Amino acid sequence: MSPMAANLSNAEMNDPRRLLLRPEGRAASSQSNPENAKAGPVLAQKFNCTQCHGPGSSASSTFRAWRASSSSIFRAQLRGFKAMTRADIDGNMTSAAQALSDKDIEVLADFIAGAGAQ
């Protein structure tokens, strides 16, 4: 881990979200698959994502920092919450992810990643 962290500033080590603000740390922006762009907001409403993340899933600053990241990042995080191998402080994401199907995760991950490109 030390070689990977050697070039990080103290601010980046204390707040890993800053890495996403570095040009080399951001994934290339991509557009969501049109079907996912349409289905994503419906699923976000259905599974109460908008309750915390807001309409368009953009309310939280943490979430905004991750937008335009690769859909594989979101897919891995959602799968981790569902499998309970990733946790959050209040358990809201872990709880919300339990109802997600594999297809839901695919659609939401693509929708969220593409939302940052818009």
FENRATA-V132382 format. One record per residue. N is the residue number from 1. PHI is phi as a letter, one per 30 degrees, with the letter a starting at -180 (* if undefined). PSI is psi in whole degrees, 0 to 359 (* if undefined). Layout:
# FENRATA-V132382
N_PHI_PSI + N_PHI_PSI
This chain:
# FENRATA-V132382
1_*_325 + 2_e_314 + 3_d_326 + 4_d_329 + 5_c_353 + 6_e_325 + 7_c_8 + 8_d_143 + 9_d_165 + 10_e_320 + 11_d_319 + 12_d_324 + 13_d_326 + 14_d_338 + 15_b_87 + 16_e_341 + 17_d_334 + 18_d_332 + 19_e_327 + 20_d_339 + 21_d_345 + 22_d_135 + 23_e_321 + 24_d_346 + 25_c_349 + 26_c_140 + 27_d_155 + 28_d_136 + 29_d_142 + 30_b_156 + 31_d_145 + 32_d_151 + 33_e_135 + 34_e_323 + 35_d_319 + 36_d_325 + 37_d_329 + 38_d_318 + 39_d_331 + 40_e_309 + 41_d_327 + 42_d_315 + 43_d_320 + 44_d_322 + 45_d_315 + 46_e_318 + 47_c_15 + 48_i_25 + 49_d_323 + 50_d_341 + 51_d_319 + 52_c_320 + 53_c_350 + 54_i_169 + 55_e_137 + 56_i_7 + 57_h_49 + 58_b_10 + 59_d_317 + 60_d_139 + 61_d_327 + 62_d_315 + 63_d_317 + 64_d_324 + 65_d_332 + 66_c_344 + 67_e_150 + 68_i_12 + 69_d_170 + 70_d_141 + 71_d_335 + 72_d_329 + 73_d_312 + 74_d_319 + 75_e_314 + 76_d_318 + 77_d_313 + 78_d_319 + 79_d_321 + 80_d_317 + 81_d_316 + 82_d_319 + 83_d_354 + 84_i_30 + 85_c_352 + 86_b_139 + 87_b_161 + 88_b_160 + 89_e_312 + 90_c_355 + 91_i_4 + 92_d_315 + 93_d_319 + 94_d_315 + 95_d_313 + 96_d_324 + 97_d_341 + 98_d_328 + 99_d_351 + 100_d_134 + 101_d_169 + 102_e_321 + 103_d_317 + 104_e_316 + 105_d_317 + 106_d_313 + 107_d_311 + 108_d_318 + 109_d_316 + 110_d_317 + 111_d_312 + 112_d_315 + 113_d_319 + 114_d_337 + 115_d_328 + 116_d_342 + 117_d_349 + 118_d_*
